[in-house]
Amino acid sequence: MKKTQNIKIKNLIFKNPLILASGTFSFGDKFISVVNQMGGIITKGITLQPRPGNPMPRIWETASGLLNSVGLENPGIDAFLKNILPGLAQLKTNLIVNISGNQVKDFTALAEKLSDADIDGIEINVSCPNIRETDKMLGQDPKTVFQVVSAVRRKTDKFLITKLTANFIDPLLTAQAAKDAGSDAVCLVNTLYGIALDSNTGKPMLGGIFGGLSGPAIKPFALFCVWRVASRLKIPIVGCGGICSADDVREFLHAGSSLVQIGSANLRNPYAGLEILHKLSDKNFKGGVK
């Protein structure tokens, strides 16, 4: 395998374009040999207070994908900083913490607590589709996206990615809002709303009733979202959605991504990122739709 090119966005250098997506590799401390060869890892979502997550079952396999309804189970920011972050010092790649909340002040408080932490960046998650406490994602309103991102930006100078949704909203509108508010990059896209029902009883198969659809099933739509934003807006894009092979990575780079996130593939095979990396070479990192 040829050595891959470094990618620089703002003050961060990524040794390759592969990032392990939030929620699919825990905190990165279980497969250090994999994580350290990636361009970066994004932790599972962190909230102000601990969250037990949604009722079981939380995962349901679908045609060419899966539904997840984990519900942001996590220990909370204070426990993360005290008990988990110190153990991540052994990581030799970019460490980005995913944060989530129900209102602007949640994100502000999280950003403040992380502002002096030994991390490389923050991913602002305004697009989780399986939180049952809210009927509407913050990321479905450009004005709210602007408020959240600008509030975080005022609290930290760390590298910021805003993870956007395409559920009932044009991501071009929210990407513009995120850029205007000071986000250094946007991630397109988070999972799409989905539900699975028992064909005999009509009972939901997920304990949380609905969840987020990911995997190869959403790849063509995710590619379109990347292309739409990249062709109209000048901001670094992290492509996400159904990336399972080196060819998938190439397609997202051609569509306009600077980086990509590997998500559901990690759940099936924790070495998926390494296998993809080994099939890439320098010539594959030249983006732009032909």
N, C-alpha and C positions, 0 to 999 in steps of 0.2 A: 504493500500500500504506500502510495506517495504521501508525503507530509502535507497536511491540509493547511490552507492559508488562515492566518489570524484575521479576525473581524473586529474592528474597533467601533464602538458606539458610545458616544460621549467619552467618559473616562475609563470605560471598561474594555478590556481586550479578551475576546473569546477565541480559544485555540482552534475551535471548529464550530460549525453552526448548530450542533446538536445539544439541546437542553432537555433534561428530564422534567416532564410536566408535573405540576402540583397535583398531589393526591394519588400519584401512581408509583412513587418511590419513597414514601414516608418522609423521613428527614435526611435520607442519604447515608445513614450510618451502618446499614446492613450489607451493602455491596460496594465497599470502598473502591475496590479495583475497577469497577464499572464507572462509578461516579467520577473518579479522578481523571478518566480519559475523555469525559464529555466536556463540551464547552461551558456547561453550567448545570446546576440543579435548582429547581424551585421547590421549596418545602411544601408539605401539605398545608392547607389553609389554617391560619391562626386568627383567633378572635380574642376580644378583651377578656371574656370569661370562659371557663371550660365549657365544652359542649359535649353531651353524651351521644349526639348523632341521632339519626332516625331509627325507627324500629326495624327489626329484621323481617324479611330478607332485604338486603341492600343492593344486590346485584342481580340482574336478569339478562340472560343472553338473548340476543335478537339476531335476525338475519344480517350477517356482515357487520355486527357491532354488539354493543351491550348498553343496557340502561343501568345507571348507578344512582342510588339515593342514599348516599352515606350521610349527608346532612352536616358536613363540616365537623365531624367528631375531632376534637383536639383538646389539649390540656390547658389552653389559655395562655396569654402572652407572658405572664409572670413566671409560670412554671417552665415555659419554653426557654426564657432567658436564663433562668437559674439552673435547670436540670438538663436541658437538651443542647442548647447552643455551645456550651463549653466543650462538649464531646465532638463537635463538628469542626474543631480546629484542625483536625487531621485531613480535612478535605483540601485538595490541591486544584480546585476549580472555582468558578464563580458561584457563590452562595447567595441566592435570592429568596427572600421570605415572602410568601403569599399572605396577604391580610384581607380580612373580610369583616363586614359589619352590616347593621340594619339602618344606620343613619350616619350622617356626615361626622358627627362628634366621635363615633366609634373609630373611624379611620384616623381622625386627628390624634386621638389618644394613642392608638397603636403606632403611628408614625413617630410620635414624640418618644415613646419608649424604645423604639428601634433606631433613633437618630444617632446614638453613640455606640450602637452594638457593632460587633465585629462581623459585619455582613457586607456583601457587595452591592446589594440592591433590594428593592421592594417591588413586588407585583401586587397591584391594587385590583382585587377581585370584586368587580361590580356586576358579575354575571353568573353567579351560581344559581342553577335552576331548581335545586332541590331543598331549599330552605322553606319549611312549611309556615314559618311565622309571618312571612310577607307574601302578598298576592302579586306584587310587581317587583321586578328586579330594578335596582338603582340604575343599572346600565341600559335600561330601556328609555331613558329620558336624557337627551343631550345636556339639558340645563343641570340636572343632578350630577351627571358625570363630571361636568365642569366644576361644580361645587366640591365634589369629593376630591378630585385630583388637585385642584388649587389649594384645598385645605391641607392635603398631605405635602404638597410642594412647599408650603410655607413652613412646615415643621422639619423638613430634611432636605439636604442637598444630595442625598444618595440617588443612584440610578433608579429610575422609575419606569416600570412597564404597567400599562393599564390593560387588564384582560377584559375584552369586550364580548358582548353577546350579539347574535343576529336573530334572536327570538322576537319577532314582531317589531323590529326596528332596523332601519338602514344603518349598517355599521359605519358607513361613510360619515354620517351625521355625528355619531358618538366619537369616532376617531378624530374628527375635526375638533370636537369639544375637548377631548383629552389633550390634543396637541396644544390648543390655545391655553389650556390650564397649566401646561408645563411638563407633561409626560414626555419622557425621552424616547419611548417606543410604545407600540400597541400590540397586543396579542389577539389574533383572529384565527379561529373563534373558539369560544367555550362550547360546551355541549348544548344540544337542542332539546327542547321539551319532548318528553315521550311518556307513554303509559303502556303497560302490558296487562291484559285481562285474561282470566280463565275463561276458555271458550264455552264451558258448560254452565258456570255459575255467574260469570261476569265479575267475579271478585278480583281486585287488583293483585298482581303478583308481587308487587313491592310493598314493604311495610310502610313506606312513606307515600304510597299511592302513585305518585308520579316521580319521574327522575330525569336525568340528562342522558341523551343518546350520544354515544361516541363510537369511534372505530371507523373502518373503511366505508361504512354506509354514509357518513357525512362528508367524506373527502371531496367530492366534486363541488359541493356547496361551499365548503371551507375555502377551496381554491378560488372559487368565484369571489368570495368576500375579500380575500387577499388581493386579487387582481383589481377589483373595483376600487379599493382604497389606494393601492399602490399607483394606479393609473391616474389618480386625481389629487392625491395628497402627498406631500413630501414629508414623510416621517418613517423611521425604521419600523418594520413590521416583523413580528414573530409569528410564523405560520403554525397552525395547530389544527388537527382534525384528520384522523385516519392515517397517520404516517406510520407505515409498517416496513418500508423498504428504502433502499438507496434511490430507486426511481421516484418514489413518493417525495423524497427530499428534493430531488432535482426539479420536480414539477413545481413545488412551492417556491423554490428559488427563482425559477423562470417567471413565476406569477408575480414576483416582487418582494418576497420575504428576504430579510437579511439573516435571520435565524429561524430555526424550527423547534417545536416541542414534540417530543415523543411521549405519548400518553398511554392509551389502552394497550398498546403492544407490550408495555412493561409488565402489565398484569398477567399476561400469558407467558412471557419469557423475560426475566430480569436482565438477560444479556442481549436483548434486542438492540439496544443502543450501540453496543460494541459490534454486533454483526453488521449493522447498517454502516457504521463508521469504516469498517474494514473494506467495504465495497465502494467507498468514495475516494476520489482523488482530486488534485488541484483543479483540473479542468471542469469539475462539477460545480464550482462555487461562483460561477459567473451568472448572475441573475438577469432578469429582463425578458419580457414576452417577445418572442421572435415574430 
